[in-house]
Amino acid sequence: GASGRTIKKIAQEKNVKMAFDQSTCEQGYSTLKIAGTPEAVEGAKVRIEELLKDKEYENEGRAYESSVEVQLEQAVVGMIIGRQGQTVQRLEREFNVKINVKNSMSYQGYSTLK
């Protein structure tokens, strides 16, 4: 919406903070980062996906694709990945998704799952 009105409204309703990272806009996409409790983040994500479905958005014949970025405490990253990556591989197959783990911030105590 105008001046980010829609995003601001959702952020207020769901008690989250949201910010666009447009550093990749020349590549055809931007990233909306949502921060808050897991329940609040999920609620905001669902609301945004509903808005996109309402608009029946299509990009060159491809349906809209979304991604989620989650910061995990380093202590639980191994559990998410699983032995030899088995848990991540199972989740990718089961939900037809691609999961990337970025450990570039592990020195600060967390990794990013995207």
BAFI-3210 file (N, C-alpha, C; in Angstrom, 3 decimals, decimal comma, padded with zeros to 6 digits):
// residues 114
n [1|2|3|4|5|6|7|8|9|10|11|12|13|14|15|16|17|18|19|20|21|22|23|24|25|26|27|28|29|30|31|32|33|34|35|36|37|38|39|40|41|42|43|44|45|46|47|48|49|50|51|52|53|54|55|56|57|58|59|60|61|62|63|64|65|66|67|68|69|70|71|72|73|74|75|76|77|78|79|80|81|82|83|84|85|86|87|88|89|90|91|92|93|94|95|96|97|98|99|100|101|102|103|104|105|106|107|108|109|110|111|112|113|114]
n.u [000,802|000,203|002,971|003,850|001,703|000,079|001,867|002,725|000,315|-000,219|002,033|001,532|-000,927|-000,166|001,862|004,649|007,904|008,702|010,678|011,813|014,311|015,912|018,151|018,509|016,826|017,405|017,798|015,328|013,775|012,782|013,378|011,327|011,734|010,715|010,250|009,748|007,778|007,641|004,960|003,709|005,220|004,600|001,836|001,840|003,148|001,320|-000,828|000,241|000,680|-001,982|-002,892|-001,409|-002,423|-005,047|-004,660|-004,107|-001,561|000,801|003,874|005,249|003,884|004,521|003,619|003,359|006,159|007,346|009,656|011,127|013,000|014,767|016,187|018,215|019,182|022,521|022,875|020,782|020,980|022,282|020,441|018,319|019,472|020,210|021,564|024,130|022,741|020,203|017,666|017,088|017,063|014,877|012,780|012,878|012,118|009,561|008,045|008,488|010,459|013,325|016,011|018,345|021,196|022,820|025,810|027,230|026,978|027,494|029,432|028,278|026,421|024,202|022,606|021,375|018,461|017,144]
n.v [-001,184|002,382|004,247|002,116|001,329|-001,020|-003,036|-001,868|-001,886|-004,649|-005,373|-004,005|-005,164|-007,852|-007,677|-007,557|-006,813|-005,506|-005,373|-004,365|-005,767|-004,601|-005,099|-006,978|-006,376|-005,813|-008,302|-009,270|-009,743|-008,988|-009,085|-009,655|-009,148|-010,529|-010,067|-011,297|-013,036|-016,619|-017,398|-014,967|-014,141|-016,184|-015,722|-013,189|-013,835|-015,634|-013,885|-012,082|-013,855|-014,501|-012,039|-011,898|-014,081|-013,210|-011,215|-012,706|-013,062|-013,454|-014,222|-013,874|-016,172|-017,947|-019,172|-017,258|-017,344|-017,926|-017,235|-018,004|-016,716|-017,763|-017,194|-019,191|-020,373|-021,310|-023,658|-025,378|-025,913|-028,199|-030,214|-029,522|-029,830|-032,527|-035,893|-036,233|-034,528|-035,571|-034,870|-032,307|-032,999|-034,760|-033,023|-031,265|-032,974|-033,846|-031,476|-030,240|-028,170|-025,947|-025,875|-023,851|-023,530|-021,028|-020,407|-018,146|-016,345|-017,725|-017,285|-015,349|-016,710|-017,726|-019,225|-018,912|-020,062|-020,691]
n.w [000,000|-000,066|001,008|002,583|004,099|004,314|005,201|007,604|009,009|009,267|010,761|013,134|013,930|014,299|016,099|015,407|013,990|010,854|007,922|004,735|002,712|000,128|-001,340|-003,275|-005,354|-008,036|-009,004|-009,249|-006,998|-003,608|-000,071|002,680|005,975|008,984|012,379|015,644|018,120|017,593|017,039|016,409|014,181|012,376|012,120|010,875|008,500|007,333|006,946|005,042|002,918|002,373|001,394|-000,962|-002,371|-002,693|-004,537|-006,693|-007,748|-010,298|-011,790|-014,748|-015,607|-013,606|-010,429|-007,398|-005,260|-002,005|000,657|003,788|006,425|009,187|012,316|014,241|017,439|017,971|019,370|018,658|015,990|014,947|015,582|013,919|011,396|011,453|011,530|009,291|007,643|007,344|008,491|007,422|004,692|004,644|005,374|003,181|001,079|001,985|002,146|-000,234|-000,551|-000,436|001,721|003,244|005,245|006,871|008,290|008,874|010,951|013,233|015,147|016,681|018,029|016,664|013,781|010,411|008,948|005,879]
ca.u [000,000|000,892|003,901|003,994|000,558|-000,380|002,861|002,665|-000,915|-000,023|003,028|000,868|-001,924|000,464|002,905|005,954|008,634|008,943|011,519|012,185|015,696|015,791|019,479|018,461|015,721|017,861|017,721|013,927|013,043|013,180|013,112|010,650|012,165|009,712|010,820|008,802|007,647|007,335|003,536|003,415|005,849|003,787|000,589|002,111|003,465|000,060|-001,616|000,857|000,391|-003,400|-002,974|-000,859|-003,389|-006,185|-004,284|-003,867|-000,292|001,605|005,058|005,617|003,281|004,880|002,904|004,178|006,930|007,784|010,689|011,145|014,329|014,619|017,443|018,175|020,317|023,508|022,730|019,762|021,187|022,589|019,201|017,539|020,141|020,138|022,781|024,508|021,751|019,006|016,430|016,866|016,700|013,511|011,881|012,859|011,290|008,195|007,328|008,889|011,109|014,783|016,450|019,757|021,648|023,950|026,497|028,129|026,831|027,601|030,274|027,413|025,521|023,053|022,712|020,159|017,842|016,343]
ca.v [000,000|003,670|004,506|000,936|001,280|-002,402|-003,725|-001,267|-002,349|-006,056|-005,387|-003,569|-006,174|-009,118|-007,379|-007,931|-005,782|-005,939|-004,470|-004,871|-005,721|-004,489|-005,187|-007,927|-006,023|-005,914|-009,719|-009,587|-010,006|-008,347|-009,940|-009,041|-009,795|-010,413|-010,420|-011,337|-014,394|-017,536|-017,370|-013,692|-014,173|-017,068|-015,025|-012,142|-014,515|-016,139|-012,721|-011,598|-014,843|-014,323|-010,854|-012,232|-014,964|-012,369|-010,459|-013,698|-012,631|-014,377|-013,593|-014,539|-017,499|-018,758|-018,783|-016,568|-018,186|-017,183|-017,877|-017,574|-016,757|-017,931|-017,238|-020,233|-020,435|-022,266|-024,911|-026,272|-026,061|-029,603|-030,980|-029,201|-030,422|-033,978|-036,650|-036,189|-033,741|-036,377|-034,173|-031,285|-033,683|-035,266|-031,870|-030,779|-033,908|-033,882|-030,225|-029,730|-026,886|-025,928|-025,319|-023,480|-023,120|-020,100|-020,364|-016,994|-015,604|-018,669|-016,705|-014,538|-017,613|-018,192|-019,463|-018,547|-021,109|-020,048]
ca.w [000,000|-000,081|002,120|003,428|005,012|004,527|006,031|008,938|009,653|009,646|011,842|014,364|014,302|014,704|017,078|014,855|013,270|009,485|007,132|003,425|002,257|-001,320|-001,939|-004,392|-006,255|-009,419|-009,359|-009,425|-005,759|-002,358|001,078|003,813|007,210|010,035|013,681|016,753|018,636|016,495|016,717|015,765|012,853|011,527|011,843|009,887|007,237|006,788|006,482|003,805|001,871|002,023|000,539|-002,279|-003,048|-003,066|-005,733|-007,741|-008,317|-011,082|-012,356|-015,999|-015,653|-012,433|-009,214|-006,405|-004,358|-000,830|001,461|005,176|007,026|010,630|013,051|015,263|018,355|017,476|020,113|018,079|014,551|014,660|015,660|012,726|010,235|011,590|011,236|007,876|006,911|007,087|008,855|006,406|003,447|004,786|005,320|001,799|000,285|002,499|001,902|-001,547|-000,312|-000,376|002,997|003,309|006,568|006,783|009,581|008,900|012,206|014,348|016,198|017,540|018,737|015,902|012,350|009,702|008,150|004,856]
c.u [000,850|001,724|004,028|002,850|000,128|000,566|002,830|001,445|-000,767|000,959|002,397|-000,127|-001,284|001,582|004,275|006,631|008,906|009,774|011,848|013,689|015,621|017,145|019,514|017,397|016,135|017,838|016,273|013,159|013,594|012,801|012,421|011,064|011,149|010,339|009,749|008,774|007,327|005,868|003,168|003,990|005,019|002,467|000,755|002,384|002,193|-000,778|-001,070|000,579|-001,072|-003,576|-002,486|-001,807|-004,607|-005,903|-004,063|-002,599|000,363|002,740|005,492|005,112|003,633|004,094|003,886|004,891|007,367|008,917|010,641|012,572|014,149|016,003|017,286|019,393|021,234|023,338|021,736|019,974|021,452|021,347|018,351|018,148|020,016|021,452|023,001|023,443|020,431|017,707|016,097|016,415|015,267|012,497|011,772|011,980|009,822|007,394|007,686|009,466|012,625|015,168|017,953|020,076|022,889|024,572|027,386|028,044|026,986|028,475|029,469|026,339|024,294|023,437|021,375|019,719|016,933|015,830]
c.v [001,256|003,858|003,324|000,725|-000,160|-003,155|-003,180|-001,761|-003,796|-006,150|-005,003|-004,623|-007,426|-008,940|-007,908|-006,686|-006,337|-004,895|-005,145|-004,722|-005,725|-004,569|-006,135|-007,567|-006,071|-007,356|-010,186|-009,912|-009,163|-009,294|-009,126|-009,821|-009,487|-010,886|-010,321|-012,733|-015,329|-017,487|-016,091|-013,637|-015,032|-016,401|-013,943|-012,758|-015,021|-014,987|-012,173|-012,558|-014,763|-013,132|-011,162|-013,145|-014,166|-011,592|-011,381|-013,356|-013,769|-013,600|-014,398|-015,980|-018,400|-018,261|-018,110|-017,582|-017,343|-017,942|-017,265|-017,702|-016,781|-017,969|-018,226|-020,131|-021,558|-023,635|-025,882|-026,535|-027,518|-030,477|-030,748|-029,861|-031,945|-034,636|-036,709|-035,486|-034,451|-035,638|-033,105|-031,930|-034,208|-034,134|-031,320|-031,670|-033,826|-032,638|-029,560|-028,311|-027,057|-025,235|-025,071|-023,050|-022,267|-019,974|-019,141|-016,191|-016,519|-018,136|-015,802|-015,400|-018,050|-018,444|-019,108|-019,705|-020,433|-021,090]
c.w [000,000|001,187|003,073|004,393|005,323|005,454|007,460|009,709|010,126|010,815|013,170|014,848|014,887|015,721|016,638|014,295|011,879|008,761|005,809|003,225|000,738|-002,022|-003,136|-005,422|-007,723|-009,922|-009,458|-008,160|-004,614|-001,230|002,162|005,057|008,296|011,341|014,753|017,321|017,475|016,070|015,968|014,355|011,906|011,166|010,791|008,518|006,561|006,229|005,167|002,658|001,435|001,086|-000,874|-003,057|-003,514|-004,348|-006,937|-008,518|-009,099|-011,711|-013,574|-016,031|-014,491|-011,240|-008,261|-005,524|-003,173|-000,155|002,850|005,674|008,530|011,255|014,195|016,160|017,886|018,130|019,476|016,590|014,172|014,666|014,405|011,499|010,274|011,204|009,728|007,023|006,669|007,397|007,822|005,097|003,496|004,694|003,896|000,922|000,685|002,115|000,573|-001,433|-000,400|000,914|002,935|004,729|006,375|008,170|009,737|010,196|013,424|015,484|017,140|018,223|017,970|014,447|011,728|008,843|007,160|003,895]
res [g|a|s|g|r|t|i|k|k|i|a|q|e|k|n|v|k|m|a|f|d|q|s|t|c|e|q|g|y|s|t|l|k|i|a|g|t|p|e|a|v|e|g|a|k|v|r|i|e|e|l|l|k|d|k|e|y|e|n|e|g|r|a|y|e|s|s|v|e|v|q|l|e|q|a|v|v|g|m|i|i|g|r|q|g|q|t|v|q|r|l|e|r|e|f|n|v|k|i|n|v|k|n|s|m|s|y|q|g|y|s|t|l|k]
***
